[in-house]
Amino acid sequence: MVKVTKAPRESSYTDALIPVLTLIISLALSVYLFGSDSSFGSNQISLILATAIAASIGYKNGYTWNDIHGGILQGIQSAMGAILILLSVGLLVGTWILSGTVPAMLIYGIELISPQWFYVTSCLASAIVALSIGSSWSTAGTVGVGLMGISLGLDLDPGIAAGAIISGAYMGDKMSPLSDSTNLAPSVAGSELFSHIRHMTWTTVPAFVLSLIIFTILGFLETPSNNEVGIQEISAAIENEFSIGLHLLLPMVILFALARAKVPALASVLIGSLSGIVFALVFQQEAILGMVDDTESLATVLAVVKGVWITTYDGYSSSNSNETVKTLLSQGGMKSMLNTIWLIMCALAFGGVMESIGLLKKLVDGVMKQVKSTQGLLVSTLFTAFGVNLVASDQYMAIVLPGRAFREEYAKRGLDPLNLSRAIEDAGTVTSVLVPWNTCGAFMAVTLGVQTFEYLPHALFNILSPLIALLFALTLFKVLKIKKHN
């Protein structure tokens, strides 16, 4: 006798909402109880709790443990590329400090950048780099780390500094033809890449210009406490620990050249890290030996190997007598990324379960049923993309899921797919970094050393871009119709 397995029941809207509401309430309680430390364990437990509740609902509706477990594994597997890049960025930061690349960036940046112009300069510089290489993550992990160090040296607000860097990095990433998200959005929506980029200028340029104006104003409102003597003391302290020269910026040039040549991100960052190790061995032997406590009991060669080895996994640890410099330089290492990876894995386990048992699709279908007009369709797309960032914790899912779900409806209403691809970039790509448990938000927090809720109010481009898109949607400004050919 053959055993017949019943198909799972369709989930209700209540089923779909329960895990989401649980997550929202639990995360809110986590932030209330633990504040800025909530990302160091309590948020992860909130996500595990919501995952367990979603899995229980799936089991109730007839899904097997294999279905649920498969969803968890698939969700985590989708982020393996991001996890490997996270680890490699930790390696990059540590080796670039050891090589003198980051210290050189700090010294030249402190000497060249005026505190009043720092925020707007950081935003512009990050935008140019991200536009050139097509990656907000690589921009933050290289130029962003250096700029954050400069902001600390100038005694500027780290939240505003991180917001300026993120604003520029996401603007450049969003508009670069080299960006994976910029290529993914038109592919999913059914539009053409360069037409998509041109259509995005209508929302992106106003958001970026407004951001630059506000960052300029914020810069002139700053009253940094560091005087000229303090800045000179910081530079002298760094030069006392490292040999400094323009040649130490070459590893950064190598990384940018690899990115421009479209070498995959992971390979580029690993090669950049290797160049940092080579430069450290050639130019920073004293700094390497300073990482090793038992230099007297080891041969010099072994002591150097041990110093580099420690830096790769545990980061660089400065022993500088200047506390500001010590804070600036004691960073990096693969181990520094482990808490973030824990957060990402918990978040994607939740998103994986929600998708595998149909709860995520149920939420999107619920939105679709409420759409009555063109304005409603456009607004629904924006909110759905942001909502997927919240629930699924992954930028790419926030692009793919709304793109697939709304594509047919845009065609039915005679709307050019460029409207859809722009909407999912305006609300999917740029808002991912505003969610602490999203892969992007978690990455930026650990890379720039500023918690998500601290930089969130100052990530101006990432806030203004979806708001301007919402205004365009409500007024139907620059909403294109499909061209009819005779």
C-alpha positions in Angstrom: 0.0 0.0 0.0 1.4 3.4 -1.1 1.3 6.1 1.6 -0.2 9.3 0.2 1.3 12.5 1.5 -1.1 15.4 1.8 -0.1 18.7 0.2 0.4 21.5 2.8 -2.5 23.8 3.4 -2.4 27.4 2.2 -1.3 29.8 4.9 -3.6 32.5 6.1 -2.7 36.2 6.4 -2.8 35.7 10.2 -0.2 32.9 9.8 2.0 35.2 7.8 1.7 38.2 10.2 2.3 36.3 13.4 6.1 35.7 12.9 6.6 39.2 11.6 4.8 40.8 14.5 6.8 38.6 16.9 10.0 39.7 15.3 9.1 43.4 15.5 8.0 43.2 19.1 11.0 41.1 20.1 13.5 43.3 18.3 12.0 46.4 19.9 12.3 44.9 23.3 15.8 43.9 22.6 16.8 47.4 21.6 15.0 48.8 24.7 16.7 46.4 27.1 20.2 46.3 25.5 20.5 49.5 23.5 23.5 49.7 21.2 24.6 46.2 22.4 21.5 44.5 21.0 23.3 43.4 17.9 25.8 41.4 20.0 23.4 38.5 20.8 20.0 39.6 21.8 18.8 40.5 18.2 20.0 37.1 17.1 17.9 35.4 19.8 14.9 37.5 18.6 15.4 36.2 15.0 15.7 32.6 16.2 12.5 33.0 18.2 10.7 34.4 15.1 12.1 31.5 13.0 10.9 28.9 15.5 7.4 30.5 15.4 7.4 30.6 11.6 8.5 26.9 11.5 5.7 26.0 13.9 3.1 27.6 11.7 4.6 25.8 8.7 4.4 22.5 10.6 0.8 23.2 11.5 -0.1 23.8 7.9 1.3 20.5 6.8 4.9 21.3 5.9 7.5 18.7 6.9 10.7 19.2 8.8 12.6 18.6 5.6 10.7 21.5 3.9 11.5 23.8 6.9 15.0 22.7 7.3 15.6 23.0 3.5 14.3 26.6 3.7 16.8 27.4 6.5 19.7 25.9 4.6 18.7 27.6 1.4 18.4 31.0 3.1 21.8 30.7 4.7 23.4 29.3 1.5 22.2 32.4 -0.4 24.4 34.5 1.8 27.6 32.4 1.6 29.1 34.8 -0.9 28.4 37.7 1.4 29.8 35.8 4.4 33.0 35.1 2.6 33.3 38.7 1.6 32.7 39.8 5.2 35.6 37.6 6.4 37.9 38.8 3.6 37.1 42.4 4.5 38.1 41.8 8.1 41.3 40.3 6.7 41.7 43.3 4.4 41.3 45.9 7.2 43.8 44.2 9.5 46.5 43.7 6.8 46.0 47.2 5.4 46.6 48.7 8.9 49.7 46.5 9.4 51.0 47.5 5.9 50.7 51.2 6.7 48.0 51.7 4.0 45.3 52.8 6.5 47.7 54.8 8.6 48.9 56.7 5.5 45.3 57.4 4.5 44.7 58.7 8.0 47.7 61.1 8.0 47.1 62.5 4.5 43.3 62.7 5.2 43.7 64.6 8.5 46.2 67.0 6.9 44.2 67.6 3.7 40.5 67.6 4.8 39.0 70.5 6.7 36.6 69.4 9.5 33.9 71.7 8.1 34.0 70.1 4.7 34.6 66.5 6.0 31.0 65.2 5.7 30.3 66.4 2.2 33.8 65.4 1.0 33.4 61.9 2.5 30.0 61.6 0.7 31.5 62.7 -2.6 34.6 60.6 -2.4 32.6 57.5 -1.5 30.2 58.1 -4.4 33.1 58.4 -6.9 34.8 55.3 -5.7 31.6 53.2 -5.6 30.6 54.5 -9.1 34.0 53.5 -10.3 34.1 50.0 -8.8 30.4 49.2 -8.5 30.4 48.1 -4.9 29.2 49.8 -1.7 30.8 47.1 0.4 34.3 47.4 -1.1 34.0 51.2 -0.8 33.1 51.0 2.9 35.7 48.4 3.6 38.5 50.5 2.1 37.9 54.2 1.7 35.2 54.1 4.4 37.5 52.7 7.0 40.0 55.4 6.3 37.4 58.2 6.4 36.0 56.9 9.7 39.5 57.0 11.2 40.0 60.6 10.0 36.6 61.6 11.5 37.8 60.2 14.9 41.1 62.1 14.5 39.1 65.3 13.8 36.7 64.5 16.7 33.7 64.6 14.5 30.4 62.8 15.0 30.9 59.1 14.0 27.2 58.7 13.2 27.1 61.6 10.7 30.5 60.5 9.2 29.2 56.9 8.7 25.9 58.3 7.2 27.9 60.4 4.7 30.1 57.5 3.7 27.1 55.2 3.3 25.1 57.8 1.4 27.9 58.2 -1.1 28.7 54.5 -1.4 25.1 53.6 -2.1 24.6 56.4 -4.6 27.7 55.3 -6.5 26.7 51.6 -6.3 23.2 52.3 -7.4 24.3 54.2 -10.5 27.2 52.1 -11.5 26.9 49.7 -14.5 29.4 47.5 -12.7 27.1 47.0 -9.7 25.5 43.6 -9.2 22.3 45.1 -7.8 22.1 47.6 -10.6 22.3 44.7 -13.1 19.9 42.5 -11.2 17.0 45.0 -11.0 16.5 45.6 -14.8 17.1 41.8 -15.4 14.2 40.9 -13.0 11.9 43.7 -14.1 12.5 43.2 -17.8 14.1 46.5 -18.6 17.5 47.4 -20.2 20.5 48.3 -18.0 21.6 51.7 -19.3 18.0 52.8 -19.8 17.4 51.8 -16.2 20.4 53.9 -15.0 19.1 56.9 -17.0 15.6 56.5 -15.6 17.0 56.3 -12.0 18.7 59.8 -12.4 15.2 61.4 -11.9 15.1 60.1 -8.3 18.8 59.6 -7.5 20.2 63.0 -8.5 17.7 65.1 -6.4 18.3 62.8 -3.4 22.0 63.0 -3.7 22.1 66.8 -4.2 19.9 67.3 -1.2 22.2 65.0 0.8 25.3 67.0 -0.2 23.6 70.3 0.8 22.6 68.9 4.2 26.0 67.4 4.8 27.6 70.7 4.0 25.3 72.5 6.5 26.1 69.8 9.1 29.8 70.3 8.5 29.6 74.0 9.2 27.6 73.4 12.3 30.3 71.2 13.7 32.6 72.5 16.5 35.4 70.0 16.5 37.4 70.1 19.7 40.7 69.0 18.1 43.0 71.9 17.6 45.9 72.1 15.2 48.3 70.9 17.9 46.1 67.8 18.6 46.0 66.9 14.9 49.8 67.2 14.7 50.1 65.0 17.8 48.0 62.3 16.1 50.1 62.4 12.9 53.3 62.3 14.9 52.0 59.3 17.0 51.1 57.4 13.8 54.5 58.2 12.2 56.2 56.9 15.3 54.5 53.5 14.9 54.6 53.2 11.1 56.8 54.1 8.2 54.6 56.4 6.1 54.8 57.3 2.4 52.6 57.7 -0.7 53.8 54.3 -1.9 51.7 52.7 0.8 48.5 53.6 -1.0 49.4 51.2 -3.8 47.4 48.3 -2.3 44.3 50.5 -2.6 45.1 51.3 -6.2 45.5 47.5 -6.9 42.1 46.8 -5.4 40.4 49.5 -7.4 42.1 48.3 -10.6 40.9 44.8 -10.0 37.3 46.0 -9.4 37.4 48.1 -12.6 38.6 45.0 -14.4 35.5 43.2 -13.1 37.5 40.7 -11.1 35.0 39.1 -8.6 34.7 40.9 -5.3 36.0 38.1 -3.1 39.0 37.6 -5.3 39.7 41.3 -5.4 39.6 41.7 -1.7 41.8 38.7 -1.1 44.4 39.9 -3.5 44.2 43.3 -1.9 44.8 41.7 1.5 47.8 39.8 0.0 49.2 43.0 -1.3 48.8 44.4 2.2 50.8 41.5 3.7 53.6 42.0 1.1 53.8 45.7 1.9 53.8 45.0 5.6 56.7 42.5 5.2 58.7 45.0 3.1 58.0 48.3 4.9 56.6 47.6 8.4 58.8 45.0 10.1 58.8 46.9 13.4 55.0 47.1 13.5 54.8 43.4 12.8 57.2 42.6 15.7 55.2 44.8 17.9 52.3 42.4 17.5 54.4 39.5 19.1 54.9 39.3 22.9 57.6 36.6 22.8 60.0 38.0 20.2 63.0 37.1 22.3 62.2 33.4 22.3 61.6 33.2 18.6 63.8 33.6 15.6 63.1 36.9 13.8 61.6 35.2 10.8 59.2 33.2 13.0 58.3 36.3 15.0 57.4 38.1 11.7 55.3 35.2 10.6 53.5 35.1 13.9 52.8 38.9 13.8 51.3 38.7 10.4 49.3 35.6 11.3 47.8 37.2 14.4 46.8 40.2 12.3 44.9 38.1 9.8 42.6 36.5 12.3 42.6 38.9 15.3 43.3 42.2 13.6 46.0 44.8 14.3 46.5 45.7 18.0 48.2 49.1 18.5 50.3 49.8 21.6 50.5 53.5 20.9 50.6 55.8 23.9 48.2 58.2 22.2 44.7 56.8 23.0 43.1 58.2 19.9 45.6 56.6 17.7 45.4 53.3 19.6 41.6 53.3 19.0 42.0 54.2 15.3 44.5 51.5 14.6 43.3 48.6 16.7 40.9 47.0 14.2 40.3 44.3 11.6 40.9 40.6 11.5 38.5 37.8 10.4 37.4 37.3 14.0 35.9 40.8 14.1 33.3 39.7 11.6 32.0 36.6 13.4 29.3 38.3 15.4 28.0 39.9 12.2 28.0 36.5 10.5 26.0 35.1 13.4 23.4 37.9 12.9 23.2 37.4 9.2 22.8 33.6 9.5 19.9 34.0 12.0 18.2 36.6 9.8 18.5 34.6 6.7 17.3 31.4 8.5 14.1 33.4 9.3 13.8 34.7 5.8 14.4 31.2 4.4 11.6 29.7 6.5 9.2 32.5 5.6 9.8 31.9 1.9 9.9 28.1 1.9 6.5 27.7 3.6 4.8 30.4 1.6 4.4 33.1 4.3 6.5 35.7 2.4 4.5 35.2 -0.8 1.3 35.4 1.2 2.3 38.9 2.5 3.2 40.0 -1.0 -0.1 38.6 -2.4 -2.0 40.5 0.3 -0.4 43.7 -0.9 -1.2 43.0 -4.5 -4.9 42.5 -3.7 -5.1 46.1 -2.4 -3.7 47.6 -5.5 -6.5 49.6 -7.3 -4.6 52.3 -9.3 -1.3 53.1 -10.9 -0.3 55.2 -7.9 -1.2 52.3 -5.7 0.9 49.9 -7.7 3.9 52.1 -7.6 3.5 52.8 -3.8 3.0 49.1 -3.1 6.2 48.2 -5.0 8.2 50.6 -2.9 6.7 49.4 0.4 7.0 45.8 -0.6 10.7 46.2 -1.4 11.4 47.8 1.9 9.2 45.2 3.7 11.2 42.4 2.2 14.4 44.0 3.5 12.9 43.9 6.9 11.5 40.4 6.8 13.9 38.5 4.5 17.0 40.4 5.6 18.6 40.3 2.2 19.0 43.1 -0.4 18.9 40.7 -3.4 15.6 39.2 -2.2 14.2 42.7 -1.8 14.9 43.2 -5.5 14.0 39.8 -6.9 10.7 39.1 -5.0 8.9 42.4 -5.8 10.4 42.4 -9.3 8.8 38.9 -10.0 5.6 39.6 -8.1 4.7 43.0 -9.8 6.2 42.5 -13.3 3.0 41.1 -14.8 0.8 43.8 -13.2 3.0 46.6 -14.6 2.6 45.0 -18.1 -1.2 44.7 -17.7 -1.4 48.4 -16.9 0.8 49.4 -19.8 3.6 50.7 -17.6 7.2 50.5 -18.8 9.2 48.0 -16.8 11.7 50.9 -16.2 9.2 52.1 -13.6 9.5 48.8 -11.8 13.2 48.4 -11.9 13.6 52.0 -10.6 11.2 51.4 -7.8 12.9 48.3 -6.5 16.2 50.0 -6.6 14.9 53.1 -4.9 13.3 51.2 -2.0 15.1 47.8 -2.1 18.7 48.5 -2.8 19.2 51.7 -0.7 17.1 50.8 2.3 18.8 47.5 3.0 21.5 49.3 4.9 19.0 50.9 7.3 17.9 47.5 8.8 20.3 46.3 11.5 19.7 42.5 10.9 19.9 42.9 7.1 23.2 41.7 5.5 23.9 45.2 4.4 23.1 46.9 7.7 25.1 44.3 9.7 28.1 44.7 7.3 28.2 48.5 7.5 27.8 48.5 11.3 30.8 46.2 11.9 33.0 47.7 9.0 32.5 51.3 10.0 32.3 50.7 13.7 29.0 52.5 14.1 25.7 50.8 15.1 22.9 50.9 12.5 20.5 53.0 14.6 23.4 55.5 15.2 24.1 56.2 11.5 20.5 55.6 10.3 19.3 59.2 10.8 22.3 60.5 8.9 22.2 58.1 5.9 20.5 60.9 4.1 20.6 59.5 0.5 19.2 56.2 1.7 16.3 58.0 3.3 15.6 60.6 0.7 15.8 58.3 -2.3 12.7 56.2 -1.4 10.9 59.4 -0.2 11.4 61.1 -3.6 10.4 57.9 -5.3 7.2 57.9 -3.2 6.5 61.5 -4.2 7.0 60.7 -7.9 4.7 57.6 -7.5 1.9 59.7 -6.0 2.1 62.4 -8.6 2.9 60.0 -11.5 5.9 62.3 -12.4 8.2 60.6 -14.9 6.2 57.4 -14.8 6.6 55.9 -18.3 4.0 54.1 -20.4 5.0 51.3 -22.7 5.6 52.7 -26.2 3.2 51.2 -28.8 4.8 50.4 -32.2 2.7 50.6 -35.3 
